[in-house]
Amino acid sequence: MELKLNREYFPKGTNGELLLNGDKVCSTIELPWKNNEHQVSCIPEGRYELKKRYTPRFGKHLILLNVPNRSYILLHAANDALKEIKGCIASVTTLTGEGKGTQARLALAKLVSIVYPFFDKGEKVFLTIQLKK
């Protein structure tokens, strides 16, 4: 399975659209690009393998593997990148500003319902992050 994240960069945050086969799954928010600095920047564009993950804090969510010079980059629910994210990607239903959105838990539940069955069948899931064209 291949997901695509098309990003737009802004001074106060990074906004994106997460797509499967060209269809929008949800929107995303991230920190602004600050040269991949730990806990203050979004991660570099590229192709990353995803794995399912569970914690009491985030419930079911995803982790990105092999992110250059970073660890524990998650795809989880959050509505304000600057206040709630330390380098991760957050799913949101609606974008409301630079690095801000609404209904994050609803968006994550939708994403998990689409992606987890592929893991359960033993398939790999990849996320390609790129600049929106």
C-alpha positions as YAML, in Angstrom:
chain: A
units: angstrom
residues:
- id: 1
  name: MET
  ca: [0.00, 0.00, 0.00]
- id: 2
  name: GLU
  ca: [1.26, 3.45, -0.92]
- id: 3
  name: LEU
  ca: [0.06, 6.66, 0.71]
- id: 4
  name: LYS
  ca: [1.10, 10.11, -0.51]
- id: 5
  name: LEU
  ca: [1.37, 13.24, 1.59]
- id: 6
  name: ASN
  ca: [1.40, 16.44, -0.44]
- id: 7
  name: ARG
  ca: [2.74, 19.30, 1.69]
- id: 8
  name: GLU
  ca: [2.57, 23.08, 1.71]
- id: 9
  name: TYR
  ca: [5.10, 24.93, 3.87]
- id: 10
  name: PHE
  ca: [4.24, 28.05, 5.89]
- id: 11
  name: PRO
  ca: [6.15, 30.02, 8.56]
- id: 12
  name: LYS
  ca: [3.96, 28.73, 11.43]
- id: 13
  name: GLY
  ca: [3.33, 25.19, 10.24]
- id: 14
  name: THR
  ca: [3.15, 22.67, 7.43]
- id: 15
  name: ASN
  ca: [-0.19, 21.60, 5.99]
- id: 16
  name: GLY
  ca: [-0.84, 18.59, 3.83]
- id: 17
  name: GLU
  ca: [-3.27, 16.25, 2.15]
- id: 18
  name: LEU
  ca: [-2.91, 12.53, 2.73]
- id: 19
  name: LEU
  ca: [-3.96, 10.54, -0.34]
- id: 20
  name: LEU
  ca: [-4.58, 6.91, -1.20]
- id: 21
  name: ASN
  ca: [-4.81, 6.19, -4.92]
- id: 22
  name: GLY
  ca: [-5.38, 9.90, -5.53]
- id: 23
  name: ASP
  ca: [-8.32, 10.09, -3.10]
- id: 24
  name: LYS
  ca: [-8.07, 12.27, -0.01]
- id: 25
  name: VAL
  ca: [-8.04, 10.34, 3.26]
- id: 26
  name: CYS
  ca: [-7.52, 13.34, 5.55]
- id: 27
  name: SER
  ca: [-5.55, 16.54, 5.96]
- id: 28
  name: THR
  ca: [-2.36, 16.76, 8.01]
- id: 29
  name: ILE
  ca: [-0.54, 19.33, 10.10]
- id: 30
  name: GLU
  ca: [3.11, 19.47, 11.10]
- id: 31
  name: LEU
  ca: [5.70, 21.85, 12.46]
- id: 32
  name: PRO
  ca: [7.28, 24.25, 9.96]
- id: 33
  name: TRP
  ca: [10.38, 23.16, 8.06]
- id: 34
  name: LYS
  ca: [13.47, 24.06, 10.11]
- id: 35
  name: ASN
  ca: [16.16, 21.90, 8.52]
- id: 36
  name: ASN
  ca: [15.01, 18.69, 10.23]
- id: 37
  name: GLU
  ca: [15.93, 20.03, 13.68]
- id: 38
  name: HIS
  ca: [14.87, 17.68, 16.47]
- id: 39
  name: GLN
  ca: [11.47, 18.59, 18.02]
- id: 40
  name: VAL
  ca: [11.10, 21.92, 16.15]
- id: 41
  name: SER
  ca: [10.90, 20.85, 12.49]
- id: 42
  name: CYS
  ca: [8.82, 18.60, 10.31]
- id: 43
  name: ILE
  ca: [10.75, 15.68, 8.81]
- id: 44
  name: PRO
  ca: [12.35, 15.68, 5.35]
- id: 45
  name: GLU
  ca: [10.42, 14.76, 2.25]
- id: 46
  name: GLY
  ca: [10.94, 11.14, 1.24]
- id: 47
  name: ARG
  ca: [9.48, 7.64, 1.33]
- id: 48
  name: TYR
  ca: [8.98, 5.99, 4.71]
- id: 49
  name: GLU
  ca: [7.67, 2.63, 5.80]
- id: 50
  name: LEU
  ca: [4.82, 2.80, 8.32]
- id: 51
  name: LYS
  ca: [4.04, 0.36, 11.12]
- id: 52
  name: LYS
  ca: [1.03, 0.20, 13.37]
- id: 53
  name: ARG
  ca: [1.51, 1.30, 16.97]
- id: 54
  name: TYR
  ca: [-0.55, 1.60, 20.13]
- id: 55
  name: THR
  ca: [-0.03, 3.66, 23.28]
- id: 56
  name: PRO
  ca: [-2.49, 4.67, 26.00]
- id: 57
  name: ARG
  ca: [-1.88, 8.34, 25.12]
- id: 58
  name: PHE
  ca: [-2.56, 8.15, 21.36]
- id: 59
  name: GLY
  ca: [-4.45, 4.85, 21.04]
- id: 60
  name: LYS
  ca: [-4.03, 3.24, 17.62]
- id: 61
  name: HIS
  ca: [-1.70, 5.27, 15.42]
- id: 62
  name: LEU
  ca: [1.32, 4.86, 13.11]
- id: 63
  name: ILE
  ca: [5.09, 5.20, 13.38]
- id: 64
  name: LEU
  ca: [7.42, 6.12, 10.51]
- id: 65
  name: LEU
  ca: [10.57, 4.04, 10.17]
- id: 66
  name: ASN
  ca: [14.08, 5.14, 9.20]
- id: 67
  name: VAL
  ca: [13.56, 8.90, 9.33]
- id: 68
  name: PRO
  ca: [17.01, 10.53, 8.84]
- id: 69
  name: ASN
  ca: [18.48, 11.74, 12.15]
- id: 70
  name: ARG
  ca: [15.14, 11.34, 13.95]
- id: 71
  name: SER
  ca: [13.35, 8.68, 15.99]
- id: 72
  name: TYR
  ca: [9.80, 8.02, 17.16]
- id: 73
  name: ILE
  ca: [8.17, 10.08, 14.43]
- id: 74
  name: LEU
  ca: [4.50, 9.25, 14.75]
- id: 75
  name: LEU
  ca: [1.37, 9.88, 12.75]
- id: 76
  name: HIS
  ca: [-1.21, 10.64, 15.46]
- id: 77
  name: ALA
  ca: [-4.09, 12.99, 16.28]
- id: 78
  name: ALA
  ca: [-3.45, 16.66, 17.18]
- id: 79
  name: ASN
  ca: [-5.12, 19.95, 16.32]
- id: 80
  name: ASP
  ca: [-2.27, 22.47, 16.79]
- id: 81
  name: ALA
  ca: [1.22, 21.59, 15.58]
- id: 82
  name: LEU
  ca: [3.11, 24.21, 17.60]
- id: 83
  name: LYS
  ca: [1.38, 23.22, 20.86]
- id: 84
  name: GLU
  ca: [0.96, 19.45, 20.47]
- id: 85
  name: ILE
  ca: [3.60, 18.07, 18.10]
- id: 86
  name: LYS
  ca: [7.36, 17.62, 18.50]
- id: 87
  name: GLY
  ca: [8.19, 16.58, 14.94]
- id: 88
  name: CYS
  ca: [5.37, 14.15, 14.25]
- id: 89
  name: ILE
  ca: [2.60, 14.29, 11.66]
- id: 90
  name: ALA
  ca: [-0.97, 14.81, 12.84]
- id: 91
  name: SER
  ca: [-4.13, 13.87, 11.02]
- id: 92
  name: VAL
  ca: [-6.98, 16.41, 10.96]
- id: 93
  name: THR
  ca: [-10.35, 16.52, 9.24]
- id: 94
  name: THR
  ca: [-10.29, 20.22, 8.36]
- id: 95
  name: LEU
  ca: [-7.38, 22.65, 8.07]
- id: 96
  name: THR
  ca: [-8.01, 25.94, 9.90]
- id: 97
  name: GLY
  ca: [-4.64, 27.68, 9.57]
- id: 98
  name: GLU
  ca: [-0.90, 27.13, 9.34]
- id: 99
  name: GLY
  ca: [-0.28, 23.92, 11.27]
- id: 100
  name: LYS
  ca: [-3.81, 23.92, 12.69]
- id: 101
  name: GLY
  ca: [-6.91, 21.83, 12.13]
- id: 102
  name: THR
  ca: [-9.99, 20.29, 13.69]
- id: 103
  name: GLN
  ca: [-11.43, 16.86, 14.43]
- id: 104
  name: ALA
  ca: [-8.05, 15.16, 14.63]
- id: 105
  name: ARG
  ca: [-9.30, 12.00, 16.36]
- id: 106
  name: LEU
  ca: [-11.96, 11.49, 13.70]
- id: 107
  name: ALA
  ca: [-9.35, 11.81, 10.95]
- id: 108
  name: LEU
  ca: [-7.01, 9.36, 12.68]
- id: 109
  name: ALA
  ca: [-9.82, 6.83, 13.16]
- id: 110
  name: LYS
  ca: [-10.57, 7.03, 9.44]
- id: 111
  name: LEU
  ca: [-6.90, 6.57, 8.53]
- id: 112
  name: VAL
  ca: [-6.45, 3.64, 10.93]
- id: 113
  name: SER
  ca: [-9.58, 1.93, 9.56]
- id: 114
  name: ILE
  ca: [-8.10, 2.12, 6.06]
- id: 115
  name: VAL
  ca: [-4.49, 1.20, 6.84]
- id: 116
  name: TYR
  ca: [-4.61, -1.39, 9.64]
- id: 117
  name: PRO
  ca: [-6.28, -4.10, 7.49]
- id: 118
  name: PHE
  ca: [-3.24, -4.02, 5.18]
- id: 119
  name: PHE
  ca: [-0.95, -4.67, 8.15]
- id: 120
  name: ASP
  ca: [-3.24, -7.48, 9.29]
- id: 121
  name: LYS
  ca: [-2.79, -9.14, 5.88]
- id: 122
  name: GLY
  ca: [0.99, -8.91, 6.26]
- id: 123
  name: GLU
  ca: [1.38, -6.16, 3.66]
- id: 124
  name: LYS
  ca: [3.82, -3.28, 3.92]
- id: 125
  name: VAL
  ca: [2.55, 0.29, 4.00]
- id: 126
  name: PHE
  ca: [4.61, 3.23, 2.75]
- id: 127
  name: LEU
  ca: [4.18, 6.99, 2.95]
- id: 128
  name: THR
  ca: [5.76, 9.27, 0.35]
- id: 129
  name: ILE
  ca: [6.03, 12.88, 1.53]
- id: 130
  name: GLN
  ca: [6.43, 15.48, -1.20]
- id: 131
  name: LEU
  ca: [5.84, 19.12, -2.02]
- id: 132
  name: LYS
  ca: [2.32, 19.81, -3.26]
- id: 133
  name: LYS
  ca: [2.42, 20.47, -7.00]
...
